[in-house]
Amino acid sequence: MRFILMIVLAVSCLSFYMMPQAEAKDRTTVTKRPNQQTLDIDNDGLKEIVRVDDKFDTEQNFTIVVMSLKKEEIDSFSAAGKFKKIELVDLSGDGSKQIAVQYKDTNDFYTVVIYKLKDNMLSKIFSVSSGYGVDTEFNSTLPRVKVGRAKYLGRSSYASDIPDWEIWVWIGDRFVKER
């Protein structure tokens, strides 16, 4: 009986992962070493190119570049660490896209940094790091960033293998800590 249950569970998990996943219509996710995405990120009617610089040196440094369609650089930002994921997401619902980048820095901390493009300049609107992991949930009605923290066990003792999740929620113009 257990054998049949294990087979049913394995088939259902496999079919879930093979199923095409629906993406939110205002979100673009690129993982690993992406080519480039062309879209209007600042909602000015002109499309921009967003790409991860392909000049990785041992995967410890990367640059996110925003360019015009004429291939002129508008602005960029660099980080020291291993690139994980980039998401272009409309947090405020106004049509402009924010650039959310996840990476593991050179101190082995997981980091999420979010930039917005306004007046042809990138400005950082949120950044958080944790040695226990970070995760983003931008498909929900309240976009969130989850940050792993060491779980307090009492008497100055922490469990390093069981993270306690700190939740940051977007409230229209910034992220605030939920709990």
Order of alpha helices (4+ residues) and beta strands (2+ residues): alpha-beta-beta-beta-beta-beta-beta-beta-beta-beta-beta-beta-beta
